[in-house]
Amino acid sequence: MELRKRKWEKEETGREEQGGGGVGGVAREAAGILAPVIARGRARRPTRLERGRQLGDRLSRKLAGCTLFITGASRGIGKAIALKAAKDGANIVIAAKTTQAHPKLPGTIYTAAEEIEAVGGKALPCVVDVRDEQQISDAVEKAVQKFGGIDVLVNNASAISLTNTLETPTKRVDLMMSVNTRGTYLTSKACIPYLKKSKIAHILNLSPPLNLNPIWFKQHCAYTIAKYGMSMCVLGMAEEFKGEIAVNALWPKTAIHTAAMDMLGGSGVESQCRKADIIADAAYSIFSKPKSFTGNFIIDENLLKEEGIKNFDVYAVKPGHPLLPDFFLDEYPELVTKEVEKQQDAAPPAKDWKQYLQQPKLAAGAVEETFKILKTALSEDIVKATQAVYLFELSGEDGGTWYLDLKNNGGNAGSGQPSEPVDVVMTMTTSDFVKMFSGKLKPTMAFMSGKLKIKGNMALAIKLERLMTQMNSRL
C-alpha cells in the first residue's frame, strides 16, 4: 500500500498542467489525433481515413477528456461510476478517506486509481473527509491544477445508522449530518465556480426523492433527515443555478450490493441485491443530458427503461432471485399505506387455516396455533437450508416470547427460550406476526415499514422470507 501511495505522490509531483475539461478535453484529444506522429526522427501524418476513424472513436465516448470529482469513490457505487466514465477516457478525482485497506471494506483511493487507469481513464487520488472543508478545497485545487477544471461532481459519500431516536448516539447523529448534508453542501460549494465554466456542468447527488410518508422517519429519523438534506440541496441548487449547472438526484429502486451492504445485511444478502453497475449506467445517462435536465429525482430502473433497457437480470447479483426494495420508495403500497392494507385484509385467503389467522380481530390463541402449524411444517431440508435460531418477542394480546429453531436436528418451535443460542431476535406485535407467517406481510417489508425490529444477523433474518414461501406452499 505504501508503494502505491508513493507511486501516486511521485506522479503528482511531476504532473504537467493541462487545459480545461469537458468539451475542451475532447478538443485536446482531437488535436492530438490530428497532429503528426513522430517516431525516431521521422514523421508520418495519419491518412484521412485513419484520422476520421480515430476522431470518431474519441467523440463517440461522451465523457472523454471530462473531469469528474467523485466523493467516496474508493469503493462501491462511487467507484462503479468512476470506472464507467473512465472507459470513455475521463479524468477521475477520487475524493475519499481510505488510504489503508479495511478488513471488511476493501479498496483504497490508490487501488481505485489503478483500476481507473487500467480501463483508460486518468486518476487523481485525494485524501478527503467531506467533514473537513480544507481537505475539500485542497482536492478541488489539485483537480483544477491537474486537469484544468471540473465538469461533473458526484456527491456519493454517505454515513448510515438505521437506529431509532433513543438508540442513536449524538456522535452518530453528528456524523450523518456532517457527511450527508453538510459534506454534500460544502463539496458542491467548492466545485460550483469551476462547474459554471464547463459546457457539461452536472452535479449528481446519490440521495432519495423527498418522500414525506412518516414510515420513512419512524425507525431511523436521524438518517432520513441527513439523507433528505442531500436531496434538498438538489431542490435549492437546481433552481439557483438553472441554465448553468444541471443538479439532480439518483436513487436505486432496489438494494445495491456493496461492502457496506454486506456489513449491514450480513453474508448472503448479496443474492437479493443488484450490482452497482445499474447506478453507474444511470449516472452515465444523466451526464449525457443537457444542463436543462435539472431538478429531477431519478430512480435508476425507471431511467434505464426510458433509455430502452429491457433486461434487468444482467444487473442482478443472482438473476431470478427476489430483490430487496430500497428505502424511501412507496413501490409496495400494500405495506406503506393503510388503505391498501385494508384491501388486503378483505382479500380471501388461500387456505382455511389462514382465514382463521387473518381475521381483522386477532383470535385468541392465534400465535400458539401458528407455532403448532409451523412445528408440523418443519423438515430437515428447511433446517439444513436455514441454519438459524429465531426468537420472537411479541407484544399485545397472546404475546410473550417464542422461538423457532431451524438449526438443530429436525427443527423445533414453541414458547419460551430455546435451548440453543439465538441468532436473530425479532420484535413485533402479535397481529403483525400472524400476518407475517400467514403470507400477508413479508419480513423484509415489515422491517422497512417499521413493524418489525431486528437484532442479530440480518442475512439470517432475510432467509426467513424465503422460508415463508416454502412453508406456505406446504400448508
KOLTORDO-965459 format. One record per residue: x, y, z of N, C-alpha, C, O in turn; residue in three letters. Coordinates in steps of 0.02 Angstrom, whole numbers, plus 50000, padded with zeros to 5 digits. Example, Ala and Ser with C-alpha at 12.3 -4.5 7.8 and 13.67 -1.06 7.14 Angstrom:
2
506604971650390506154977550390506604983550390507124983450423Ala
506424988850354506844994750357506455000250394506705005750402Ser
# end
This chain:
475
500414994050000500005000050000500435006350000500275011249967Met
500995006250037501445011950039501755013149971501865018949952Glu
501915007649934502185008349867501685011749821501865016049781Leu
501045009749826500525012849786500485020349801500435024449755Arg
500515022049865500465029049885501035033049857500935038549830Lys
501665030349861502245033849835502195034749760502405039949733Arg
501925029649726501845029949653501415035949634501585039749589Lys
500835036749668500385042249651500665048949673500565053949639Trp
501025049149730501325055449751501865057649703501945063649690Glu
502245052849676502765054349627502455057249564502715062049536Lys
501915054249541501585056749481501295063649492501305067749447Glu
501055064949554500795071549569501345076849566501245082349540Glu
501935075149593502495079849594502705081649524502885087449510Thr
502695076849479502935078049411502385079449362502495079049301Gly
501785081049386501235082049339501335088149296501675092949316Arg
501035088049237501045093749192500355096849191499855093249190Glu
500325103449190499675106649188499365105549120499705105749068Glu
498705104249120498345103049059497775108049053497615111649100Gln
497465108348993496915112948980496295110849015496285105949052Gly
495745114749003495105113549037494785107049020494975103748971Gly
494285104949061493945098649050493385099449000493375104148960Gly
492915094749002492315095048961492455094748887492885090948865Gly
492095098748849492185098848777492895100748759493165098348709Val
493195105048800493895106848788494345100748791494825100248753Gly
494185096148837494575090048842494525085848779495025083048756Gly
493925085448750493845081748687494235085048632494545081748591Val
494235091848631494605095548580495345094148585495695093548534Ala
495595093648647496305092248656496475085348628496985084548595Arg
496045080448642496175073748617496155073648541496575070448509Glu
495665077348512495615077548440496235080748409496475078448357Ala
496485085948442497085089148416497685084448417498095084448371Ala
497705080248469498245075348472498205070248417498725068048391Gly
497605068448398497505063448344497725066348278498035062948237Ile
497565072848266497695075948202498425078148195498645079848140Leu
498805078248251499505080248247499925074748215499735068948217Ala
500485076648184500925071548154501175066648206501255068448265Pro
501285060548186501555055348229502305055348221502565054148166Val
502665056748276503385057148273503685050648297503515048248351Ile
504135047748259504435041448279505165041348258505325040548199Ala
505615042148307506335041848296506555046048236506875043748190Arg
506365052448240506635057148191506235057448126506395061648084Gly
505745053248115505355053648053504615054348071504385051448121Arg
504255058048032503545059348046503115056247991503285056347933Ala
502535053648013502035051147964501355053947984501115052648039Arg
501055057647939500395060347952499875055047938499885051947885Arg
499395053747987498875048747976498475050347913498385056147895Pro
498245045147880497825046147821497165049147842496995049047901Thr
496785051747794496135054647808495665049547840495295051047887Arg
495695043247814495265038047841495455036447913495015035647956Leu
496105036147927496335034747996496125040348043495905039048099Glu
496205046548020496015052248062495275052148077495055053548133Arg
494875050548026494155050448036493945045048085493525046248128Gly
494245039148079494065033648124494265035248196493885034248243Arg
494875037848204495125039248271494725044848304494555044448363Gln
494585050148266494215055748294493505053648310493235055648362Leu
493195049748266492525047448278492485043148341491995043648379Gly
492995038948352493005034748412493035038948475492695037548524Asp
493455044248472493525048548531492875052348545492645052748602Arg
492565055048492491975059148501491365055048521490905057648552Leu
491365048448505490805044248523490815042648598490305040548626Ser
491375043548629491435042448701491255049048735491655053748737Arg
490655049248763490355055548784490755059248838490735065348841Lys
491105055548880491455058748936492215059048925492585060448972Leu
492435057848864493155058148850493425065048866493165070148843Ala
493955065348907494265071648924493905075648979494165080749001Gly
493315073349000492945076849053493245075049122493535069749131Cys
493155079549169493405078449237492825077549285492395081849292Thr
492825071749319492305070249368492615070249438493105066749450Leu
492315073949483492525074249553492015069949591491435071949597Phe
492235064149618491765059449648491965058149721492515055649735Ile
491525059749767491665058249837491495050949852491025048149822Thr
491875047949897491755040949915491875036249856491515031249849Gly
492375037649815492485033749753492985028149761493185025049711Ala
493195026649822493695021349831493385014449826493745009549819Ser
492715014049829492375007649826491645008649809491405014249805Arg
491285003149799490565003249793490295007249735490575007149680Gly
489745010849747489405014549695489845020049666489855021049605Ile
490205023549708490645028949684491165026349635491285029349583Gly
491465020649652491975017849607491665015249543491965015849490Lys
491065012449547490725009949487490585015649438490685014849378Ala
490365021349463490255027249421490915029549391490945031349332Ile
491435029449431492105031549407492345027049351492605029449300Ala
492275020549359492515015849308492125016449243492405015849189Leu
491475017649248491065018549189491305024549149491375024149088Lys
491435030049183491675036049149492395035249123492575037749070Ala
492795031549162493495030549143493565026849077494045027949040Ala
493085022449062493105018748999493025023348938493215021548883Lys
492755029248950492705034348897493355038348891493445042048843Asp
493795037548940494405041548941494325047748984494655052848971Gly
493895047449034493775053149078494325053749131494695049049145Ala
494375059749160494825060949217494405060249280493865063149286Asn
494655056349328494275055049389494665057349450495235055349462Ile
494345061749489494615063749554494295059349607493685059749618Val
494695055149639494445050449689494505053949757495035053949788Ile
493955056849779493955060649842493665056249897493055056049906Ala
494095052849934493865048249986494375047750042494935050250035Ala
494175044650097494605044450157495105038750157495645039450185Lys
494925033150126495295026950138495965026750102496005026950041Thr
496495026550142497175025650115497465018850133497935016450102Thr
497175015750184497385009050205496775004450201496225006250222Gln
496874998450174496314993750165496014991950232496364990750281Ala
495354991650234494974989650293494804982150286494634979950231His
494834978250340494704971050335494014969450305493954964550268Pro
493514973550321492844972150296492624976850239492104975850208Lys
493034981850226492884986650172493484987250127493874992050134Leu
493584982550080494174982650037494164988649990493644991349974Pro
494764990649969494834996149922495075002549955494855004250010Gly
495535005949921495795012449943495785017249884495625015249828Thr
495955023549897495975028349843496515026449792496465028249733Ile
497025022849815497575021049770497405014949727497565014649668Tyr
497075010049757496865004149717496325006249667496315003649611Thr
495895010749687495385013249641495705016949582495495016249525Ala
496225020849597496575024549545496885019749494496875020949434Ala
497175014249518497465009349473496945006149428497065005149368Glu
496355004749456495815001749416495565006749364495415004749307Glu
495525012949382495285018149336495765018849277495545019249220Ile
496415018949291496905019749236496955013449194497115013749135Glu
496795007649224496825001449187496295000949133496384997549083Ala
495735004649142495205004349092495205010449045494755011249004Val
495725014649052495795020049004495695027049030495735031848992Gly
495555027749095495465034449123496105037249153496615033849155Gly
496065043349177496615046449214496365047749285495795049949295Lys
496785046249334496555046449403496965051349445497565052249435Ala
496625054349493496945058649543496665056649611496125058949630Leu
497025052449649496785050549716496915056149766497485058549772Pro
496395058249801496465063549851496165061249918495605058549920Cys
496525062349971496275060650038495775066050058495965071750071Val
495135064150061494615068950076494105065950125493785060950110Val
494045069150183493485067950228493015073850216493205079550231Asp
492425072650190491985078150171491755082350231491435087450221Val
491915080150292491775084250350492285089850358492185094550396Arg
492845089250321493405093950327493405098650266493585096650211Asp
493195104850277493145109550221493815110850187493835111750126Glu
494345110950226495015112150197495225106450151495515107650098Gln
495095100350172495265094650129494875094850063495145093050011Gln
494245096950066493845097650005494165102849960494265101649900Ile
494325108649988494615114149949495275112149918495415113749860Ser
495695108649957496345106449931496255101649872496615102049822Asp
495785097049878495665092149825495405095549761495605093849706Ala
494965100349770494695104049712495265107849677495305107949616Val
495705110949717496275114649689496735109949651496965111649596Glu
496875104049679497295099149644496975096949578497315096149528Lys
496325095949580495965093749520496015098849464496135097149406Ala
495935105149482495965110549433496675111249406496765112449346Val
497165110649449497865111149428498045105449380498405106549331Gln
497815099449395497995093649355497605093049290497885091649237Lys
496935094249295496505092949237496215099349206495885098949154Phe
496325105049237496105111249206495405113549223495195118949203Gly
495025109449260494345111349277493965105549305494245100149316Gly
493335106549318492885101149342492235101549302491935106949296Ile
492025095949275491425095749233490835092449268490255094149256Asp
490975087649312490445083849345490635082749418491205080949434Val
490165083949463490255082349534489755076949553489155077649540Leu
489995071649584489565066449610489635066249686490155064349712Val
489105068249720489085067949794488835061149815488225059949821Asn
489305056549825489145049649841489285047849913488955043349941Asn
489765051249945489955049550014489345050050060488955054850056Ala
489275045050104488685044850147488825040850209489245036350209Ser
488465042450263488505038650326487805036350343487315039850330Ala
487755030450373487095027450386487075024250455487565021250478Ile
486505024950488486365021350550485605020450553485235025250563Ser
485375014250545484655012950543484395011650614484145006350630Leu
484465016750655484265016250725483745021650742483735027050711Thr
483325020150790482805025050808483095030550852483685030450870Asn
482675035250870482905041250904483275039750969483825042450980Thr
483005035551012483305034251077483935029851071484345029751117Leu
484005026251016484575021751008485125024750964485615021250949Glu
485055031050944485565034250902485975039150943485725044450962Thr
486605037550958487025042050997487125048750961487115048950900Pro
487215054050999487315060650970487905060750922487885064050870Thr
488425057050939489015056650895488835053950826489085056250776Lys
488385048950825488175046050762487725050850723487755051250662Arg
487305054550759486885059650727487325064850693487225066650635Val
487825067250730488285072350703488655069650642488755073350593Asp
488855063350644489205060350587488765060450525488985062650471Leu
488145058150531487695057850473487535064750446487525065750385Met
487415069550490487265076350467487875079450433487815082950383Met
488465078150462489085081250436489285078250369489505081950324Ser
489215071750361489425068450299488885069450245489035071650189Val
488275067850261487755067750210487555074850189487635076750131Asn
487285078750235487025085350217487585090550210487665093550157Thr
487965091450263488485096750262489025095150211489245099650175Arg
489245088850208489765086950161489555088050089489955090450048Gly
488935086350073488675087550005488655094949990488845097149935Thr
488425098850037488365106150028489055109250017489155113249970Tyr
489535107450059490205110550055490575108449991490905112649960Leu
490515102049973490855099749912490555103149851490915105049805Thr
489895103849850489565107249795489805114549791489975117049738Ser
489805117749848490015124749851490725125749824490855130549789Lys
491175121049840491865121649817491935120449742492375123349710Ala
491515116149715491575114349644491185119049598491355119649539Cys
490675122249623490225126249580490585131649539490415132349480Ile
491065135449566491405140449524491715137449461491735140749409Pro
491955131349465492265128149407491745124749363491825124549302Tyr
491225122049394490685119049355490355124149311490145122649255Leu
490295130349335489975135649296490355137349232490085140249185Lys
490985135349230491395136549170491365130749120491605131349064Lys
491065125249141491045119249099490445119449051489915122149068Ser
490535116448993489975115948945489525110048962488985109248933Lys
489745105849008489345099949029488995101449094488385101549097Ile
489375102549147489125105049212488545101149242487965102849233Ala
488715095849278488225091849313488425090949386489015089749401His
487945091349431488015089149500487515083449509486925084249493Ile
487745077849533487305072149545487385069849617487925067849638Leu
486835070149656486835067849725486525060949728485985059749701Asn
486855056349762486575049649773486115050149834486305048549890Leu
485495052349821485025053449875484315052149849484195052349789Ser
483845050949896483175048749876482705054349860482835060149876Pro
482135052649827481605057649820481335059549889481365055549936Pro
481075065549894480845068049959480145065349974479645068849966Leu
480135059249996479505055850014479355057250088479725055050132Asn
478815060850101478655062850169478185057950205477895059650256Leu
478125052050178477745046850213478085045550281478685044050282Asn
477725046050336478035045450403478405038850415478835038650458Pro
478235033650378478575027250391479325027750379479715023950408Ile
479535032350336480255032950321480615037050374481235037550371Trp
480265039850420480565043550476480515039550541480935040350586Phe
480015035350546479845032050609480415028050639480545028650699Lys
480765024050600481265019450628481985022050625482415019450660Gln
482115027050584482795029650578482765037150560482985039350507His
482475040950607482345048050596482975051950577482965055850530Cys
483515050950614484125054850602484415053350533484615057950497Ala
484425047050514484695045250448484265048350392484535051050344Tyr
483605048050399483165050850348483265058350341483305060950285Thr
483305061850397483415069150395484075070650359484105075150317Ile
484605066950377485265068250347485265066750272485565070450232Ala
484925061350252484905059450182484475064350142484635066150085Lys
483915066350172483475071150138483815077950132483635081850087Tyr
484295079450175484675085550168485045085850102485095091150070Gly
485305080050080485635079650015485135081149960485285084549911Met
484535078549967484005079549917483775086749915483605089449862Ser
483765089949973483565097049975484085101549942483925106849916Met
484715099349943485235102949905485065102849830485185107649795Cys
484785097249807484585096749737484035101849722484075105449673Val
483525102049765482975106749755483235113949750483055117649703Leu
483635115849798483875122749801484365124549747484295129649714Gly
484875120349737485395121949689485165121349617485405125049574Met
484705116849604484445116249535484105122749515484175124949458Ala
483755125849561483415132249546483915137949546483875142449504Glu
484385137849592484865143249599485325143749538485505149249516Glu
485515137949510485995137949455485685135549389486025132849346Phe
485035136549383484675134549322484985137849261485105143849260Lys
485105133849210485415136349149486175136049150486495136549098Gly
486465135349210487195135049216487435128049234487925125549206Glu
487085124849281487295118249305486665113849313486175116049343Ile
486695107849287486155103049299486265099749367486805097149380Ala
485765099949410485825097149477485255092049485484675093849482Val
485435085749496484935080349501485115075449557485675075549583Asn
484625071249574484735065949624484605059249590484165058749547Ala
484975054249610484895047449584484835042649642485205043049690Leu
484355037949637484225033249691484045026449661483695026149611Trp
484285021049692484125014349665483435011949685483185013449739Pro
483125008149640482475005249655482544999349703482094997949742Lys
483114995849698483244990049741483894991049779484274995549765Thr
484004986649828484634986849864485214985449816485154981449770Ala
485764988949828486364988149787486904984549828487024986349886Ile
487214979549797487714975749834488384979449837488704980649787His
488574981349897489214984449911489494981349974489154977550009Thr
490124982949989490424980450051490034983050112489964979450161Ala
489794989250107489394992050162488744988150171488524987150227Ala
488454985950116487834982050120487974975350154487554972950192Met
488544972450140488724966150173488764967050248488564962650286Asp
489034972850270489104974150341488414975150373488304973150430Met
487954978450336487294979650363486864973450362486494972050410Leu
486904969550308486454963950298486744957150314486384952250318Gly
487414956750321487724950350334487834946350271487614948250217Gly
488174940750278488324936550221487674933650192487214931950229Ser
487644933150127487054930450093486574935750069486134934250028Gly
486644941950093486184947150072486274948949999485814951549967Val
486874947649972487014949649903486534946449852486414949349799Glu
486264940649868485824937249820485174941249809484824940049760Ser
485014945849854484414949849848484574956949825484154961549832Gln
485164957849797485384964549776485544964749702485644959649669Cys
485574970749677485854971949610486564974449617486774976849670Arg
486934973949562487624976449561487624984049552487144986949527Lys
488164987149574488224994449569488234996749497488165002749484Ala
488324992249450488334994049379487694997549357487725001849313Asp
487124995849387486504998949366486495006449383486235010549346Ile
486785008149441486845015249460487335018749413487215024449392Ile
487885015449397488395018349353488095019749284488215025049255Ala
487705015149258487395016049192486885021749193486845025749146Asp
486505022149247486015027549253486365034349260486145039249230Ala
486895034549299487275040749307487565043049240487545048949223Ala
487835038349202488125039849137487595042849091487735047649054Tyr
486995040149093486445042849053486285050049073486145054249030Ser
486295051449137486145058149162486685063049138486525068649117Ile
487315061049143487865065449122487825067149047488105072149025Phe
487495062849009487445063948937486895068848919486825070848861Ser
486495070848968485935075348956486145082648962486645084148995Lys
485775087248931485955094348934485835097349003485525094349046Pro
486085103449012486015106949075485285108249093485115109149151Lys
484855108449043484145109649055483815103849091483265104649118Ser
484145098149092483885092349129484105093149202484635090749221Phe
483695096349241483915098149309483325097949358482745098649338Thr
483485097049422482985096949475482585090549477482025090449503Gly
482865085049450482505078749446482725073849501483305073749522Asn
482245069849525482395064449572482285057949534481715055849522Phe
482825054849515482815049449465482905042749499483325041949543Ile
482505037849478482575030949501482935027149446482725027349388Ile
483455023549462483895020449412483515016349361483605017249301Asp
483105011749384482755007249338482275011049292482235009549233Glu
481925015949319481465019849278481815023449221481575023449165Asn
482385026449237482765030049186483015025349132482965026749072Leu
483285019649152483565014949104483015011849060483135010149002Leu
482425011049088481855008749047481715013848992481575011948935Lys
481735020149010481635025448961482175025448908482065027548851Glu
482765023048927483325022748880483295016448836483715015448793Glu
482795012248849482695006348807482954999848836482934994648803Gly
483205000048899483434993948931482834989648951482364992148982Ile
482844983348932482294978848948482504973148994482104970749035Lys
483124970848987483354965249027483744967649088484324969749083Asn
483414967449146483744969849207484064964149247484364965249299Phe
483984958049222484314952349255485074953049252485434950349294Asp
485324956649202486054957449195486334961349254486934960949268Val
485914965149288486154969049345486094965249411486374967349462Tyr
485734959749412485614956049473486234952049493486564949049450Ala
486394951949557486944947749581486774940449570487194936449550Val
486134938849582485884932049571485234932549530484694933149559Lys
485294932349464484704933249421484134928549439484234922549453Pro
483534931249440482944927349455482764927249528482214925149546Gly
483214929449571483084929349643482694935649663482824940949634His
482224935249710481864941149732482344946649757482844945149790Pro
482184952849742482624958449759482344962449817481734963149825Leu
482794965049859482604969349914482444976349886482864979249852Leu
481854979049900481724985949880482134990749923482274989249981Pro
482324996449895482705001249934482235005649976481625005649966Asp
482525009350021482155013850064481855019750025482085021249970Phe
481365022850055481075029250033480645028849970480435034049944Phe
480495022849947480075022149888479435018549906479455013149935Leu
478865021549890478225018349903478035013849844477495014549815Asp
478485009349828478365004849772477924998949793477654995349751Glu
477854998049859477464992549885476914995249931476954994549992Tyr
476404998449901475905002049941475504997649988475215000150036Pro
475494991049977475114986750022475414986750091475094984750140Glu
476044989050096476364989150161476504996150187476704996950245Leu
476415001150146476565007950169475965012450171476025018250191Val
475395010050151474785013950158474245009750190474175003850173Thr
473865012550234473345008850270472785006750223472465001550233Lys
472665010750171472115009350128472195002650093471734998550090Glu
472795001450065472904995250029472944989450077472754983850061Val
473194990850137473224985550187472524983350206472404977350218Glu
472044988050208471354986250221471074981850165470704977150177Lys
471284983550104471054979550047471324972450052470984967650035Gln
471934971950076472234965250084471874961350138471774955250133Gln
471674964950190471304961550244470654958550219470424953350243Asp
470364961850168469724959550141469804953950089469314950850069Ala
470424952850067470534947850015470434940750042470634939450099Ala
470124936250003470014929350027470664925550034471074925749988Pro
470784922050089471394918250100471414911950057470904909650032Pro
472024909250050472104903450007471934896950044471734892050012Ala
472014896850110471894890750148471434892250208471414897850232Lys
471074887150231470614888150286470964890450349470714894850385Asp
471554887650363471914889550424472144896750420472184900250471Trp
472284899050359472484906050351471904910650365471984916050393Lys
471304908550344470714912650356470614913850430470424919250452Gln
470734908550469470684909150542471184914150569471034918150613Tyr
471804913850542472334918150567472274925350542472524929950574Leu
471944926350485471934932850453471324937050471471214942250440Gln
470934934850518470354938850537470584945650563471084945950599Gln
470224951250546470424957850568470554958250643471024961650665Pro
470134954950682470254954750754470604948250771470344942850756Lys
471184948750800471584942850814471224938050860471024939950916Leu
471124931950837470784926950877471214924650935471824924450929Ala
470894922950990471264920651048471644914251030471374909650999Ala
472284913951050472684908051036472964907650966473234902450946Gly
472914913150927473154913050858473904911950854474144908350810Ala
474284915050900475014914150898475194906950914475614903950880Val
474874904350966475014897350984474834892650926475194887950912Glu
474264894050894474054889850837474554890350780474704885450746Glu
474814896550769475314897450716475924893250729476184890050683Thr
476164893150791476764889150807476634881650802477084877850784Phe
476024879550816475864872450808475904870550734476164865250716Lys
475634874950692475654873650620476374873850594476564869750553Ile
476754878750618477464879150598477834872750616478224870150577Leu
477704870350676478054864450701477914858350656478374854450643Lys
477294857650634477124851950591477414852650521477494847750485Thr
477564858950502477814860150434478574859650429478854859950374Ala
478914859050486479644858750485479894852350452479564847150454Leu
480494852950422480804847150391481554847850395481814853350407Ser
481914842350385482644842550386482904846950330483424850250339Glu
482564847050273482784851250217482754858650235483214862450220Asp
482204860650268482144867650288482674869450340482974874850336Ile
482794864950387483304866250439483994866750407484384871150424Val
484144862250362484794862250329484904868550288485454871250286Lys
484374870950256484434876950213484464883450253484734888450229Ala
484184883450315484134889650354484704890450404485044895550404Thr
484794885550447485334885650497485324891950541485804895750543Gln
484754892950574484684898750618484174897450672483704893550662Ala
484264900750729483784900450784483484907450792483844912250803Val
482834907850786482474914350790482094914850857481784910050879Tyr
482134920750887481744922150948481264927850932481464932950904Leu
480634926850949480114931850935479874934751001479624931151044Phe
479944941351008479684944951066479054948651043479094953751010Glu
478484945951062477844948351036477464952351089477424950351147Leu
477194957951068476804962251113476064961951093475904960251036Ser
475634963551141474924963451127474594957051151474904953051187Gly
473974955951130473594950151151473934943651129474154943051072Glu
473994938951175474294932451161475044933151146475334929051110Asp
475354938451175476064939651162476514935451206476304930351233Gly
477134937651212477624933951251478244932251209478354935251156Gly
478634927551233479254925451199479154918551168478934913851201Thr
479324918151104479254911951066479894910851026480264915551012Trp
480014904551006480624903250967480474898650908479984894850908Tyr
480924899050859480894894650801481604892250788482024896050765Leu
481734885850804482404882950797482454879550729482164874250718Asp
482824882550684482934879750618483674878350607483944879350552Leu
483984876050661484704874550657484864867450681485334864350657Lys
484484864950728484654858650762484164853050745483554854050744Asn
484444847150733484044841150719483534842550664483714845050611Asn
482904840850678482384842050628482004848550638481494849750606Gly
482264852750684481944859150698481434858650754481214853250772Gly
481264864450782480784864550837480484871550843480774876350817Asn
479924872150875479594878650884479154878350946478884873050963Ala
479094883950982478684884051041478764890451081479064895251057Gly
478504890651141478534896551184479144896151228479424890851240Ser
479354902051253479934902351298480584903151261480604904851202Gly
481134901651296481794902351269482024895751237481874890351264Gln
482384895951181482634889851151483224887151190483534890851229Pro
483394880851180483954877851217484624879751187485144879151220Ser
484624882151124485244884051090485294891651085484794895151090Glu
485904894251074485994901551067485574904351009485474901150958Pro
485324910451020484894913650970485304917650920485784921050938Val
485124917050856485474920750802485124927350786485454932250770Asp
484464927350789484074933250770483504934250820483154929550837Val
483424940450844482864942250887482404946850848482634952050823Val
481764945050843481284949150807480744951550856480454947650893Met
480624958150855480134961150899479574964250857479704968150812Thr
478954962350873478384964850835477744963350874477764960250927Met
477174965650848476534964150880476304957250860476514954550810Thr
475864954350900475604947750884475214947950819475234943150780Thr
474854953350807474464953950746474904953750684474744950250636Ser
475454957650685475904957650627476274951050621476434948950565Asp
476414947850677476734941350675476304936250637476534932650594Phe
475664936150654475204931550622475144933050547475134928550505Val
475114939550531475084941550461475714939150424475684936950367Lys
476284939750457476924937850426476944930450410477144928350356Met
476724926350458476754919150447476164916450408476164910550388Phe
475664920550396475104918350354475184920750283474744919750241Ser
475764923950269475914925950200475684932750180475754934650121Gly
475404936650226475144943250209475654948850217475574954250188Lys
476174947550256476664952750270477364949750263477554945350302Leu
477744952150214478424949650204478884952350259478844958250276Lys
479334948250286479784950650338480184956750318480264961350357Pro
480444956750256480844962550233480434968950235480674974050258Thr
479824968550209479414974550207479154976450277479044982250291Met
479064971450320478874972950388479424977050423479284981750460Ala
480044975250409480604978850438480644985950410480734990750448Phe
480574986550344480644993150312480084997850332480175003950334Met
479494995050346478924999250365478885000450440478415003650464Ser
479374997950478479404999250549478994994550592478944995550652Gly
478694989450561478284984850600478694979350634478454975950679Lys
479304978650612479744973350637480424976250655480734979750615Leu
480654974850716481324976750738481744970350740481524965150764Lys
482354970950715482794965150711483454966450746483764971650736Ile
483664961650786484334961750815484674955150797484374949850800Lys
485314955650779485684949650761485874949650688485944954850657Gly
485954943650661486184942750592485634944450542485144940750537Asn
485714949950506485204952150459485104947250402484554946250378Met
485654944150379485604939450324485164933450343484774931050302Ala
485224931150405484804925650428484074927850436483614923950426Leu
483984934250453483304936850457482984936850389482394935350381Ala
483374938650338483124938850269482944931850245482484930950205Ile
483314926850269483164919950250482454917950270482154913450239Lys
482194921250321481524919450345480994920650291480484917250289Leu
481124925650249480644927150196480584921350147480034919450126Glu
481154918450128481144912650084480804906650118480454902750087Arg
480924906150183480614900750222479844901350219479494896350213Leu
479594907550225478864908550223478574905750159478054902350160Met
478894907150103478644904850038478624897250036478134894250013Thr
479164894150061479184886750060478644883850105478304879050085Gln
478564886650164478094883850212477364885150191476934880850200Met
477234891050163476554892450141476334887750086475744886050081Asn
476814885650044476624881049990476464874050017476134870149983Ser
476694872550078476574865950107475954865750151475654860550164Arg
475764871850175475214872150223474534872950190474034873250225Leu
# end
